[in-house]
Amino acid sequence: MKKISSNHFVSYTALILAVGAAVCCGFCKKTPKIGLLNNQQVFEQADVFRQLNAEQEKYVNAMLTRRAEDEKMLQGELNKLQNKIKSSPAGESAFAKEIIAFREKVAAYNLKYRQQQALIAHAGNVARQQVEPFIQEILAEMGDAGYAVIMPKAVTYYSKPCLDATEDFIERLNKKEIAVAFPDPALFLKAAEATQNKPVAAQKPAEAPKAAPAQKPAEAPKAAPAQKPAEAPKAASDQKSAPAEKK
């Protein structure tokens, strides 16, 4: 069998790549211009989303710092409680109330930080929604530039590389002057607390249903007028007896 040198192998590989590129370009020219967007790439590389991600990360890091401090404090309380239990002849039974109180305290801290994490994520979503009008403008611009369809790349199983419009989209988005402020997550917590603590307006007591007007007793049906007794038929007028026929 004839061996193929490395130089020939490289030339064959280059030829295959050239043919593949030609097929891809021919495919793109024959079909309507379709643009596929890698949303994750947009959120990671576009300038405005980089800014928002950095702001959100600051709040997350601050929350994690406070949580580490609280966990250190809780660990200290747990160590003291465990030492008291070990030194007591009665064991845990003598500190049942303290154990329950400590568990409730830990549950309250966990709930607090889950709420803070959710508020930070909500603030990020609110901030990113401010970019939506600019995204719609860019999609319209890309439509005017010749794109017939623009859709998320994640919904496709396979696509030609030449259909990827992510770089074009990011470049257009970076050219926009977008001023977006990341809201303080604590504001959403205060708004929620204000809503919960708002006194509910007292409702008027329900009025008793009005009694239905008394109905007049049903009148007895009027007696039908007494009919005159049927008169006996008048006797027929006496007819003269026919004269006896003479014999």
C-alpha positions as CSV (number, residue, x, y, z in Angstrom):
1,M,0.0,0.0,0.0
2,K,1.4,3.4,-1.0
3,K,2.1,5.6,2.0
4,I,0.9,9.2,2.1
5,S,3.4,11.8,3.2
6,S,2.6,14.4,5.8
7,N,2.8,17.1,3.1
8,H,0.2,15.4,1.0
9,F,-2.0,14.9,4.1
10,V,-1.8,18.6,4.9
11,S,-2.7,19.5,1.3
12,Y,-5.6,17.1,1.3
13,T,-6.9,18.6,4.6
14,A,-6.6,22.1,3.2
15,L,-8.5,21.0,0.1
16,I,-11.3,19.5,2.3
17,L,-11.6,22.7,4.3
18,A,-11.7,24.8,1.2
19,V,-14.5,22.7,-0.3
20,G,-16.4,22.8,3.0
21,A,-16.2,26.6,3.1
22,A,-17.3,26.8,-0.5
23,V,-20.3,24.6,0.3
24,C,-21.2,26.6,3.4
25,C,-21.0,29.9,1.5
26,G,-23.0,28.5,-1.4
27,F,-25.6,27.3,1.1
28,C,-25.9,30.7,2.7
29,K,-26.3,32.4,-0.7
30,K,-29.1,30.0,-1.8
31,T,-31.2,30.3,1.4
32,P,-32.9,33.3,2.9
33,K,-30.6,35.2,5.3
34,I,-31.1,33.6,8.7
35,G,-29.5,34.8,11.9
36,L,-28.9,32.7,15.0
37,L,-28.1,34.3,18.3
38,N,-26.2,32.7,21.2
39,N,-28.0,34.4,24.1
40,Q,-25.4,33.2,26.7
41,Q,-22.6,34.8,24.6
42,V,-24.5,38.0,24.4
43,F,-25.1,38.2,28.1
44,E,-21.4,37.5,28.8
45,Q,-19.7,39.7,26.2
46,A,-22.0,42.7,25.5
47,D,-20.8,45.8,27.3
48,V,-24.1,46.6,29.0
49,F,-24.6,43.1,30.3
50,R,-21.0,43.0,31.6
51,Q,-21.7,46.1,33.6
52,L,-24.9,44.7,35.0
53,N,-23.2,41.4,35.8
54,A,-20.4,43.2,37.7
55,E,-23.0,45.2,39.7
56,Q,-24.9,42.1,40.6
57,E,-21.7,40.3,41.6
58,K,-21.0,43.1,44.1
59,Y,-24.3,42.5,45.9
60,V,-23.7,38.8,45.9
61,N,-20.2,39.1,47.3
62,A,-21.4,41.4,50.0
63,M,-24.2,39.0,50.9
64,L,-21.8,36.1,51.1
65,T,-19.5,38.1,53.4
66,R,-22.3,38.8,55.8
67,R,-23.5,35.2,55.7
68,A,-20.0,34.0,56.5
69,E,-19.9,36.3,59.5
70,D,-23.3,35.1,60.7
71,E,-22.3,31.4,60.2
72,K,-19.2,32.0,62.3
73,M,-21.3,33.5,65.1
74,L,-23.8,30.6,64.9
75,Q,-21.0,28.1,65.0
76,G,-19.7,29.8,68.2
77,E,-23.1,29.6,69.8
78,L,-23.4,25.9,68.8
79,N,-20.0,25.1,70.4
80,K,-21.0,26.7,73.6
81,L,-24.3,24.8,73.7
82,Q,-22.6,21.5,73.0
83,N,-20.1,22.1,75.8
84,K,-22.9,22.8,78.2
85,I,-24.7,19.6,77.1
86,K,-21.5,17.5,77.6
87,S,-20.8,18.9,81.0
88,S,-24.4,18.3,82.2
89,P,-25.3,14.9,83.7
90,A,-28.8,15.3,82.3
91,G,-27.5,15.7,78.8
92,E,-29.7,17.2,76.0
93,S,-32.9,16.8,78.1
94,A,-31.8,19.7,80.3
95,F,-31.4,22.1,77.4
96,A,-34.3,21.1,75.2
97,K,-35.6,24.7,75.1
98,E,-32.2,26.1,74.1
99,I,-31.8,23.5,71.4
100,I,-35.1,24.4,69.9
101,A,-34.4,28.1,70.1
102,F,-31.0,27.6,68.3
103,R,-32.6,25.5,65.5
104,E,-35.2,28.2,65.0
105,K,-32.5,30.8,64.8
106,V,-30.6,28.8,62.2
107,A,-33.8,28.4,60.2
108,A,-34.4,32.2,60.3
109,Y,-30.9,33.0,59.1
110,N,-31.3,30.5,56.2
111,L,-34.6,32.0,55.2
112,K,-33.2,35.5,55.4
113,Y,-30.3,34.7,53.0
114,R,-32.6,32.8,50.6
115,Q,-34.7,35.9,50.5
116,Q,-31.7,38.2,49.9
117,Q,-30.5,35.9,47.1
118,A,-33.9,36.0,45.4
119,L,-34.0,39.8,45.8
120,I,-30.6,40.2,44.1
121,A,-31.7,38.0,41.2
122,H,-34.9,40.0,40.9
123,A,-33.0,43.3,40.8
124,G,-30.8,41.9,38.1
125,N,-33.9,40.9,36.0
126,V,-35.4,44.4,36.5
127,A,-32.1,46.0,35.3
128,R,-31.8,43.8,32.2
129,Q,-35.4,44.5,31.3
130,Q,-34.3,48.1,30.7
131,V,-32.1,46.9,27.8
132,E,-35.1,45.2,26.0
133,P,-36.1,48.3,24.0
134,F,-32.5,48.6,22.6
135,I,-32.6,44.9,21.7
136,Q,-35.8,45.4,19.8
137,E,-34.2,48.3,17.9
138,I,-31.2,46.2,16.9
139,L,-33.4,43.3,15.7
140,A,-35.3,45.8,13.5
141,E,-32.0,47.1,12.2
142,M,-30.8,43.6,11.4
143,G,-34.1,43.0,9.6
144,D,-33.5,46.1,7.5
145,A,-30.0,44.8,6.8
146,G,-31.3,41.7,5.1
147,Y,-32.0,39.2,7.8
148,A,-35.2,37.3,7.1
149,V,-35.3,35.4,10.4
150,I,-33.5,35.9,13.7
151,M,-33.9,33.2,16.4
152,P,-32.1,31.8,19.4
153,K,-29.3,29.3,18.5
154,A,-30.3,27.2,21.5
155,V,-33.5,26.0,19.7
156,T,-31.6,24.4,16.8
157,Y,-30.0,21.0,16.8
158,Y,-27.5,21.9,14.1
159,S,-26.7,25.0,12.1
160,K,-24.1,26.1,9.6
161,P,-21.4,28.4,11.2
162,C,-22.2,31.1,8.6
163,L,-25.7,31.5,10.1
164,D,-24.4,32.7,13.5
165,A,-25.2,36.4,13.9
166,T,-24.1,36.8,17.5
167,E,-21.0,38.8,16.8
168,D,-23.0,41.2,14.5
169,F,-25.6,41.6,17.3
170,I,-23.1,42.3,20.0
171,E,-21.2,44.8,17.8
172,R,-24.5,46.7,17.2
173,L,-25.5,46.6,20.8
174,N,-22.1,47.9,22.0
175,K,-22.5,50.9,19.7
176,K,-25.7,52.0,21.5
177,E,-25.4,54.5,24.3
178,I,-27.2,52.6,27.1
179,A,-27.4,54.0,30.7
180,V,-28.8,51.3,33.0
181,A,-28.7,51.5,36.8
182,F,-28.7,48.4,38.9
183,P,-31.5,48.9,41.6
184,D,-30.7,48.3,45.2
185,P,-32.2,44.9,46.1
186,A,-33.0,46.3,49.6
187,L,-35.6,48.6,48.0
188,F,-37.7,45.6,46.9
189,L,-37.6,44.2,50.4
190,K,-38.7,47.5,51.9
191,A,-41.5,47.7,49.4
192,A,-42.6,44.1,50.2
193,E,-42.6,44.9,53.9
194,A,-44.5,48.1,53.5
195,T,-47.2,46.2,51.5
196,Q,-47.4,43.5,54.2
197,N,-47.6,46.0,57.1
198,K,-50.1,48.2,55.4
199,P,-53.3,48.2,57.5
200,V,-56.3,46.7,55.8
201,A,-59.2,49.1,55.6
202,A,-62.0,48.0,57.9
203,Q,-64.8,46.6,56.0
204,K,-68.4,47.7,56.7
205,P,-70.4,45.0,58.4
206,A,-72.6,43.3,56.0
207,E,-76.1,44.7,56.1
208,A,-78.8,42.4,57.1
209,P,-81.0,41.6,54.2
210,K,-84.1,43.7,54.1
211,A,-87.2,41.8,55.0
212,A,-89.4,41.2,52.1
213,P,-92.6,43.2,52.2
214,A,-95.4,41.3,53.9
215,Q,-97.7,39.9,51.3
216,K,-101.4,40.3,51.7
217,P,-103.1,37.2,52.6
218,A,-104.6,35.5,49.7
219,E,-108.2,36.6,49.3
220,A,-110.7,33.8,49.3
221,P,-112.1,33.4,45.9
222,K,-115.3,35.2,45.5
223,A,-118.3,33.0,45.6
224,A,-119.9,32.5,42.3
225,P,-123.2,34.3,42.1
226,A,-126.0,32.0,43.1
227,Q,-127.8,30.7,40.1
228,K,-131.5,30.9,40.1
229,P,-133.0,27.5,40.4
230,A,-133.8,26.1,37.1
231,E,-137.3,26.9,36.4
232,A,-139.5,24.0,35.7
233,P,-140.5,24.0,32.1
234,K,-143.8,25.5,31.7
235,A,-146.5,23.0,31.2
236,A,-147.7,23.0,27.7
237,S,-150.9,24.8,27.2
238,D,-153.9,22.5,27.6
239,Q,-154.9,21.3,24.3
240,K,-158.5,20.7,23.7
241,S,-159.2,17.1,23.6
242,A,-160.1,16.0,20.2
243,P,-163.8,15.3,20.0
244,A,-164.5,11.7,20.2
245,E,-165.2,10.4,16.8
246,K,-168.7,9.6,16.3
247,K,-169.4,6.1,15.5
